[in-house]
Amino acid sequence: MLYQIEKDKISGRIRKQEFKLEKDLQRFFEKNTSYILPNCDFIASELTVAGFRFDSLLFDNENNAFLIVEYKRKENDGVVDQGYAYLNIAESHKESLVLAYNNIKKSFREPKEFDWSQTRVLFVAPAFNKHQREAMNNKKLPFDLMTVNRYEGNIIDIDYVNKTYESAIKFPSVSRQITVKTEEDFMKKVDDSVKELYFRLRDEITSWDMDIKVAPTKVYIAFKLISNFMDVEFTTRNMRVTLNLKKGTLKDGNRVARDMSETGHRGNGDYEIRLDESTDYNYFLSLVKQAYDFQKNNN
């Protein structure tokens, strides 16, 4: 529940103003895609492919892949079976998704230029019931749940439903080529010292703000608020950390960050730092804090 306060005393409850129709929720989400999912571009609404209708089709620039969004108002609707059906349709009708992309982007990209292993389905609803949450509670599933609620006073509350369980998934039919990486997948090929340092770093940074999200991608683990402020790649003996700041904005008196503004790299931002046991950890955290503060104050 949300409450209004005056002079440190609760003066009233902020009441929920529900979306009357599923279409209202969809319209709000599509109009605000660039804010809700800043790494994604809106591509199409109500796209029909092989008899299936995708409520919204987005393009995830970070993963070079499509994101299918399905809106729900009823808590008894199924999600997993529908998710797999959408993945199969996307895989077997790639040309339809690429055509929609090219039409909106005025481009001429071909299906082979996209990463189809990273196609995802996002379910958006005011709430999900216990069975829906349990069915989706696996980090290896290529599906996510997001709740969106509107309150009086023009207040919107948007939240991802966290996944806490991980086990291997046997994907049905065409969607077997889908890959979902987790933190544990990255840990399989690193030394124990790197693993211990990463989890220390993760626990430290996520303690700064409950809104910080840890989001593994195909090539790195992103730490984000609305946008990424830090991306972590791994080698056997160290981590390559990219800070999402433009050249000239990082205060780095010890000059430990490498300027990547004119060098190809996969993380977001112009600064890269190697992190291992020999790194001045507290100084390193002070650099990360600058990237975090920038994202927090400018989004």
C-alpha positions as CSV (number, residue, x, y, z in Angstrom):
1,M,0.0,0.0,0.0
2,L,1.0,3.6,-0.6
3,Y,0.4,6.4,1.8
4,Q,0.6,10.2,1.7
5,I,2.4,11.9,4.5
6,E,2.3,15.5,5.9
7,K,4.8,16.5,8.6
8,D,5.9,12.9,9.1
9,K,2.3,11.8,9.8
10,I,0.2,9.6,7.5
11,S,-2.6,11.8,6.1
12,G,-4.3,9.3,3.8
13,R,-4.0,6.3,1.6
14,I,-3.0,6.7,-2.1
15,R,-5.6,4.6,-3.9
16,K,-5.0,2.5,-6.9
17,Q,-6.6,3.6,-10.2
18,E,-6.7,0.4,-12.2
19,F,-6.4,0.2,-16.0
20,K,-10.0,-0.4,-17.1
21,L,-9.0,-2.4,-20.1
22,E,-6.0,-4.5,-21.2
23,K,-5.7,-2.1,-24.1
24,D,-5.3,0.9,-21.7
25,L,-2.3,-0.9,-20.1
26,Q,-0.9,-1.7,-23.5
27,R,-1.3,1.9,-24.7
28,F,0.5,3.3,-21.6
29,F,3.4,0.8,-21.9
30,E,3.9,1.5,-25.6
31,K,3.9,5.3,-25.2
32,N,6.5,5.0,-22.4
33,T,8.7,2.2,-23.7
34,S,11.8,4.4,-24.0
35,Y,11.5,5.2,-20.3
36,I,10.4,1.7,-18.9
37,L,12.9,-0.2,-21.1
38,P,15.5,2.4,-22.3
39,N,17.6,-0.3,-24.1
40,C,14.5,-1.2,-26.2
41,D,12.9,0.4,-29.2
42,F,9.2,0.1,-30.0
43,I,8.6,-1.7,-33.3
44,A,5.0,-2.7,-33.7
45,S,1.6,-3.0,-32.0
46,E,-0.8,-5.9,-32.6
47,L,1.6,-7.6,-35.0
48,T,0.0,-10.8,-36.4
49,V,2.3,-13.6,-37.4
50,A,1.0,-17.0,-38.5
51,G,-2.3,-16.4,-36.8
52,F,-0.8,-15.3,-33.5
53,R,-1.0,-11.7,-32.3
54,F,2.0,-10.2,-30.5
55,D,0.6,-7.4,-28.4
56,S,3.8,-5.4,-28.7
57,L,7.0,-6.1,-30.5
58,L,10.2,-4.4,-29.2
59,F,13.8,-4.5,-30.2
60,D,16.4,-5.0,-27.5
61,N,19.5,-3.1,-28.7
62,E,21.6,-4.4,-25.9
63,N,21.1,-8.0,-26.9
64,N,20.4,-7.5,-30.6
65,A,17.2,-9.4,-30.3
66,F,13.4,-9.1,-30.3
67,L,11.3,-8.8,-27.2
68,I,7.7,-9.8,-27.4
69,V,5.4,-8.2,-24.8
70,E,2.1,-9.7,-23.7
71,Y,-0.3,-7.8,-21.5
72,K,-2.6,-9.5,-18.9
73,R,-5.4,-8.3,-16.7
74,K,-6.7,-11.6,-15.5
75,E,-4.6,-13.5,-12.9
76,N,-5.8,-16.9,-14.1
77,D,-4.3,-16.6,-17.6
78,G,-1.5,-19.1,-18.5
79,V,2.0,-17.7,-19.2
80,V,4.5,-20.5,-19.8
81,D,2.7,-22.3,-22.6
82,Q,1.9,-19.0,-24.3
83,G,5.5,-17.9,-23.9
84,Y,6.8,-21.0,-25.7
85,A,4.3,-20.6,-28.4
86,Y,5.4,-17.1,-29.1
87,L,9.1,-18.1,-29.1
88,N,8.3,-20.9,-31.6
89,I,6.4,-18.5,-33.9
90,A,9.2,-15.9,-33.7
91,E,11.8,-18.6,-34.6
92,S,9.9,-20.1,-37.5
93,H,8.8,-16.7,-39.0
94,K,11.9,-14.6,-38.5
95,E,11.2,-12.8,-41.8
96,S,8.0,-11.3,-40.4
97,L,9.7,-9.8,-37.4
98,V,12.6,-8.5,-39.5
99,L,10.2,-6.9,-41.9
100,A,8.5,-5.0,-39.1
101,Y,11.9,-3.9,-37.8
102,N,13.1,-2.7,-41.2
103,N,9.8,-0.9,-41.9
104,I,10.1,1.2,-38.7
105,K,13.9,1.6,-38.8
106,K,14.0,2.3,-42.6
107,S,16.8,-0.3,-42.8
108,F,17.6,-3.5,-44.8
109,R,18.8,-5.9,-42.2
110,E,18.6,-9.7,-42.8
111,P,17.5,-12.3,-40.3
112,K,21.1,-13.6,-39.9
113,E,22.1,-10.2,-38.5
114,F,20.0,-10.7,-35.4
115,D,20.7,-12.9,-32.3
116,W,17.7,-15.3,-32.2
117,S,19.1,-17.1,-29.2
118,Q,18.2,-14.0,-27.1
119,T,14.6,-13.6,-28.1
120,R,12.5,-13.1,-25.0
121,V,8.8,-12.8,-23.9
122,L,7.8,-10.2,-21.3
123,F,4.4,-10.5,-19.5
124,V,3.0,-7.3,-18.1
125,A,0.1,-7.1,-15.7
126,P,-1.1,-5.3,-12.6
127,A,-0.5,-8.5,-10.6
128,F,0.3,-12.2,-11.1
129,N,-1.1,-15.0,-9.0
130,K,0.9,-17.6,-7.0
131,H,0.8,-20.2,-9.7
132,Q,2.0,-17.8,-12.4
133,R,4.9,-16.7,-10.2
134,E,5.9,-20.2,-9.4
135,A,5.7,-21.3,-13.0
136,M,8.1,-18.5,-14.0
137,N,10.4,-18.8,-11.0
138,N,13.4,-20.1,-12.9
139,K,16.3,-18.0,-14.1
140,K,16.8,-20.2,-17.1
141,L,13.4,-19.4,-18.5
142,P,13.4,-16.9,-21.4
143,F,10.3,-15.1,-19.9
144,D,9.9,-12.3,-17.4
145,L,7.1,-10.9,-15.4
146,M,6.6,-7.1,-14.8
147,T,3.9,-5.5,-12.7
148,V,2.5,-2.1,-13.6
149,N,0.1,-0.3,-11.3
150,R,-1.4,3.2,-11.5
151,Y,-2.4,5.3,-8.5
152,E,-4.2,8.6,-8.0
153,G,-2.0,11.6,-8.2
154,N,-0.4,10.4,-11.5
155,I,1.8,7.8,-9.7
156,I,2.9,4.7,-11.5
157,D,4.6,1.7,-9.8
158,I,6.6,-0.6,-12.1
159,D,8.4,-3.7,-10.9
160,Y,10.0,-6.9,-12.2
161,V,9.1,-10.1,-10.4
162,N,12.3,-11.6,-9.2
163,K,13.4,-15.1,-10.0
164,T,15.0,-17.0,-7.2
165,Y,15.4,-20.6,-8.5
166,E,17.6,-22.0,-11.2
167,S,17.6,-25.4,-12.9
168,A,18.3,-26.7,-16.4
169,I,15.4,-26.3,-18.9
170,K,14.6,-28.6,-21.8
171,F,13.1,-26.3,-24.3
172,P,10.3,-27.7,-26.5
173,S,10.4,-27.8,-30.3
174,V,11.9,-24.9,-32.2
175,S,12.7,-22.8,-29.1
176,R,15.6,-25.1,-28.1
177,Q,18.1,-22.7,-29.6
178,I,17.1,-20.1,-27.0
179,T,19.9,-19.5,-24.5
180,V,19.4,-17.9,-21.1
181,K,22.6,-17.1,-19.1
182,T,22.7,-16.7,-15.4
183,E,25.4,-15.5,-12.9
184,E,26.2,-19.1,-12.2
185,D,26.9,-19.8,-15.9
186,F,29.6,-17.0,-15.9
187,M,31.1,-18.5,-12.7
188,K,31.8,-21.9,-14.3
189,K,34.9,-20.8,-16.1
190,V,36.5,-18.4,-13.6
191,D,38.9,-19.0,-10.7
192,D,37.6,-19.3,-7.2
193,S,39.2,-15.9,-6.3
194,V,37.3,-14.2,-9.2
195,K,34.1,-15.8,-8.1
196,E,34.5,-14.7,-4.5
197,L,35.4,-11.2,-5.6
198,Y,32.4,-10.9,-7.9
199,F,29.9,-11.9,-5.3
200,R,31.5,-9.5,-2.8
201,L,31.1,-6.8,-5.4
202,R,27.5,-7.7,-6.3
203,D,26.4,-7.8,-2.6
204,E,28.1,-4.4,-2.0
205,I,26.6,-2.6,-4.9
206,T,23.1,-4.0,-4.6
207,S,23.1,-2.8,-1.0
208,W,23.3,0.8,-2.2
209,D,19.7,0.8,-3.7
210,M,16.9,-1.8,-3.7
211,D,16.1,-0.7,-7.3
212,I,19.5,-2.0,-8.6
213,K,18.9,-4.9,-10.9
214,V,21.5,-7.6,-11.8
215,A,20.8,-8.7,-15.3
216,P,23.0,-11.3,-17.0
217,T,23.2,-11.0,-20.8
218,K,24.8,-13.3,-23.3
219,V,28.3,-11.6,-22.9
220,Y,28.3,-9.7,-19.6
221,I,26.4,-9.2,-16.4
222,A,24.7,-5.7,-16.3
223,F,24.0,-3.7,-13.2
224,K,21.3,-1.2,-13.8
225,L,18.7,1.1,-12.5
226,I,16.7,2.2,-15.5
227,S,19.8,2.0,-17.7
228,N,23.1,0.1,-17.1
229,F,25.7,1.8,-15.0
230,M,28.1,-1.1,-14.9
231,D,28.8,-4.1,-17.1
232,V,31.0,-7.0,-16.0
233,E,32.8,-9.4,-18.3
234,F,34.9,-12.3,-17.1
235,T,38.2,-13.9,-17.9
236,T,39.6,-16.8,-15.9
237,R,41.6,-14.6,-13.6
238,N,39.9,-11.3,-13.5
239,M,36.9,-9.1,-14.5
240,R,36.6,-6.4,-17.1
241,V,34.3,-3.8,-15.8
242,T,32.8,-1.1,-18.1
243,L,31.4,2.0,-16.5
244,N,28.6,3.8,-18.4
245,L,30.1,7.3,-18.4
246,K,31.2,9.4,-21.3
247,K,34.9,10.3,-21.8
248,G,36.0,13.1,-19.6
249,T,33.3,12.6,-16.9
250,L,35.0,10.1,-14.6
251,K,37.1,11.5,-11.7
252,D,39.9,9.0,-11.6
253,G,42.9,10.5,-9.9
254,N,44.8,7.2,-9.8
255,R,44.2,6.7,-13.5
256,V,43.2,3.1,-13.3
257,A,40.4,3.3,-15.9
258,R,41.2,2.7,-19.5
259,D,39.7,5.1,-22.1
260,M,37.6,2.9,-24.5
261,S,35.9,5.7,-26.4
262,E,37.7,4.9,-29.6
263,T,38.2,1.2,-29.1
264,G,35.6,-1.5,-29.8
265,H,34.1,-3.1,-26.7
266,R,30.9,-4.8,-25.6
267,G,30.0,-3.0,-22.4
268,N,28.2,0.3,-22.2
269,G,30.3,3.4,-21.6
270,D,33.8,4.8,-22.3
271,Y,35.7,3.4,-19.3
272,E,37.1,0.0,-18.6
273,I,38.7,-1.3,-15.4
274,R,40.4,-4.6,-14.7
275,L,39.4,-6.0,-11.4
276,D,41.2,-8.7,-9.5
277,E,42.6,-9.4,-6.0
278,S,45.4,-6.8,-6.5
279,T,43.0,-4.0,-7.2
280,D,42.4,-1.2,-4.7
281,Y,38.9,-2.4,-4.0
282,N,37.6,0.7,-2.1
283,Y,39.0,3.1,-4.8
284,F,37.4,0.9,-7.5
285,L,34.0,1.2,-5.7
286,S,34.4,5.0,-5.6
287,L,34.6,4.9,-9.5
288,V,31.6,2.6,-9.8
289,K,29.7,4.9,-7.4
290,Q,30.2,7.8,-9.9
291,A,28.6,5.8,-12.7
292,Y,25.7,4.8,-10.3
293,D,25.2,8.3,-9.2
294,F,25.1,9.6,-12.8
295,Q,22.4,7.1,-13.8
296,K,20.3,7.7,-10.6
297,N,20.4,11.5,-11.1
298,N,19.9,11.6,-14.8
299,N,17.1,9.1,-15.2
